[in-house]
Structure formats: C-alpha cells, structure tokens
Amino acid sequence: MATMAEFQSRIQWRWSIPKELKTPLGSIYLITMISMLLSLSGYFRLQPVIPLFYTLPTPAQQLVAKEWIFLFPGLLLFISALHTTISYKLQKEHTLLLQLFTWTSVGIVLTLILSQIRILMLVT
C-alpha cells in the first residue's frame, strides 16, 4: 500500500506556470467561467429566438435560436485552451514576449465577454 508521501511524489506537474503568467492566465479562465455562468443564467430568461447578429441588414438574418448564446463561452474556452497551449510551447522563449501574448489574450477575452454582456442586455 502506497503512503500519501509516495503518491504525492509520483504526481509531477509537467509544466509549472511562471510567476509572470499566473495572473493573465488565471484572468483568462476566470473570465471564461463568468461567461459560462452568464450564458447559463441568461438562457432560462431568453426568448426562443434572439437577435444575436443584430448588425446584419435584414431581420431574418439577425435572429437565431437562443442556444446560440453558448457560442461565446465555447469560443472563449477554445481561445483559452489554445493560448495556454501556445504559452506552454513558448515557455522557454523570452518572458516579455509571453507576457505580451498572455495580456493580449486577456484583452481578446474581455472584448468577447463585453460583447456577450451587451447582447444579453439588449435581449433581456
């Protein structure tokens, strides 16, 4: 029977996140979770059809089923996973370059969640 110390010694993280990247990467995943919660809470209050693509010229093109509100969390999760993978691959590169990349990722994620909040405010 293995003791707890032996079990913990077997668990080794393949990638330790550098201190400079913990804040932006944590922010990305926190914003992604907030987006998921917004979509879940908004889903039950939405009408069956919502104008997600409200900038298109004709009303028929603007309306989609309310399930499309989950496009935002899915897109944010994909971007978060992709940018975390890229950060992992580039961890041996320059730290400043990685910081710029991760903070730019935070900006992209913030822009998307602000779009989601705007659409939810327009619809509800």
KEZAVO-981760 format. One record per residue (C-alpha): residue number from 1; z, y, x; residue in three letters. Coordinates in steps of 0.1 Angstrom, whole numbers, always signed. Example, Ala and Ser with C-alpha at 12.3 -4.5 7.8 and 13.67 -1.06 7.14 Angstrom:
BEGIN
(1; (+78; -45; +123); "Ala"),
(2; (+71; -11; +137); "Ser"),
***
This chain:
BEGIN
(1; (+0; +0; +0); "Met"),
(2; (-10; +34; +14); "Ala"),
(3; (+15; +61; +16); "Thr"),
(4; (+8; +96; +4); "Met"),
(5; (+5; +109; +40); "Ala"),
(6; (-21; +83; +48); "Glu"),
(7; (-40; +92; +16); "Phe"),
(8; (-39; +129; +25); "Gln"),
(9; (-51; +123; +60); "Ser"),
(10; (-82; +104; +46); "Arg"),
(11; (-92; +134; +25); "Ile"),
(12; (-111; +158; +47); "Gln"),
(13; (-130; +187; +34); "Trp"),
(14; (-165; +187; +48); "Arg"),
(15; (-167; +225; +46); "Trp"),
(16; (-139; +249; +50); "Ser"),
(17; (-148; +282; +34); "Ile"),
(18; (-145; +311; +59); "Pro"),
(19; (-119; +337; +50); "Lys"),
(20; (-145; +364; +47); "Glu"),
(21; (-164; +344; +20); "Leu"),
(22; (-135; +333; -2); "Lys"),
(23; (-133; +365; -22); "Thr"),
(24; (-170; +368; -31); "Pro"),
(25; (-175; +331; -38); "Leu"),
(26; (-143; +330; -59); "Gly"),
(27; (-155; +360; -78); "Ser"),
(28; (-189; +343; -85); "Ile"),
(29; (-172; +313; -100); "Tyr"),
(30; (-146; +334; -119); "Leu"),
(31; (-174; +354; -135); "Ile"),
(32; (-193; +322; -143); "Thr"),
(33; (-162; +308; -161); "Met"),
(34; (-158; +341; -180); "Ile"),
(35; (-194; +339; -191); "Ser"),
(36; (-189; +303; -204); "Met"),
(37; (-158; +315; -224); "Leu"),
(38; (-177; +344; -238); "Leu"),
(39; (-206; +322; -249); "Ser"),
(40; (-182; +297; -265); "Leu"),
(41; (-162; +323; -283); "Ser"),
(42; (-193; +342; -294); "Gly"),
(43; (-212; +310; -305); "Tyr"),
(44; (-190; +305; -336); "Phe"),
(45; (-193; +341; -347); "Arg"),
(46; (-230; +345; -343); "Leu"),
(47; (-257; +343; -370); "Gln"),
(48; (-280; +313; -369); "Pro"),
(49; (-308; +335; -354); "Val"),
(50; (-301; +362; -328); "Ile"),
(51; (-324; +388; -311); "Pro"),
(52; (-320; +376; -275); "Leu"),
(53; (-353; +390; -263); "Phe"),
(54; (-348; +424; -280); "Tyr"),
(55; (-372; +442; -257); "Thr"),
(56; (-403; +423; -269); "Leu"),
(57; (-426; +442; -292); "Pro"),
(58; (-426; +421; -324); "Thr"),
(59; (-396; +409; -343); "Pro"),
(60; (-409; +373; -344); "Ala"),
(61; (-408; +371; -306); "Gln"),
(62; (-373; +386; -304); "Gln"),
(63; (-355; +360; -325); "Leu"),
(64; (-342; +327; -311); "Val"),
(65; (-316; +302; -323); "Ala"),
(66; (-280; +310; -315); "Lys"),
(67; (-278; +281; -290); "Glu"),
(68; (-298; +303; -266); "Trp"),
(69; (-267; +323; -258); "Ile"),
(70; (-257; +294; -235); "Phe"),
(71; (-287; +304; -213); "Leu"),
(72; (-265; +329; -195); "Phe"),
(73; (-237; +305; -184); "Pro"),
(74; (-263; +279; -174); "Gly"),
(75; (-282; +304; -153); "Leu"),
(76; (-250; +317; -137); "Leu"),
(77; (-239; +282; -129); "Leu"),
(78; (-272; +274; -113); "Phe"),
(79; (-272; +306; -93); "Ile"),
(80; (-235; +300; -82); "Ser"),
(81; (-243; +265; -71); "Ala"),
(82; (-275; +275; -53); "Leu"),
(83; (-259; +304; -34); "His"),
(84; (-229; +283; -25); "Thr"),
(85; (-252; +256; -11); "Thr"),
(86; (-271; +283; +9); "Ile"),
(87; (-238; +296; +22); "Ser"),
(88; (-229; +261; +33); "Tyr"),
(89; (-262; +256; +51); "Lys"),
(90; (-259; +290; +68); "Leu"),
(91; (-222; +288; +77); "Gln"),
(92; (-229; +286; +114); "Lys"),
(93; (-250; +317; +113); "Glu"),
(94; (-238; +353; +115); "His"),
(95; (-208; +361; +94); "Thr"),
(96; (-221; +396; +85); "Leu"),
(97; (-253; +381; +71); "Leu"),
(98; (-233; +356; +50); "Leu"),
(99; (-210; +384; +37); "Gln"),
(100; (-241; +404; +27); "Leu"),
(101; (-256; +374; +10); "Phe"),
(102; (-225; +365; -10); "Thr"),
(103; (-217; +400; -21); "Trp"),
(104; (-253; +404; -32); "Thr"),
(105; (-248; +372; -52); "Ser"),
(106; (-218; +388; -68); "Val"),
(107; (-239; +418; -78); "Gly"),
(108; (-266; +395; -94); "Ile"),
(109; (-239; +376; -113); "Val"),
(110; (-223; +408; -125); "Leu"),
(111; (-256; +421; -137); "Thr"),
(112; (-262; +389; -157); "Leu"),
(113; (-228; +389; -173); "Ile"),
(114; (-232; +426; -183); "Leu"),
(115; (-265; +416; -199); "Ser"),
(116; (-247; +389; -218); "Gln"),
(117; (-219; +412; -229); "Ile"),
(118; (-245; +437; -241); "Arg"),
(119; (-264; +412; -262); "Ile"),
(120; (-231; +398; -277); "Leu"),
(121; (-221; +434; -286); "Met"),
(122; (-254; +440; -302); "Leu"),
(123; (-254; +408; -323); "Val"),
(124; (-218; +407; -334); "Thr"),
***
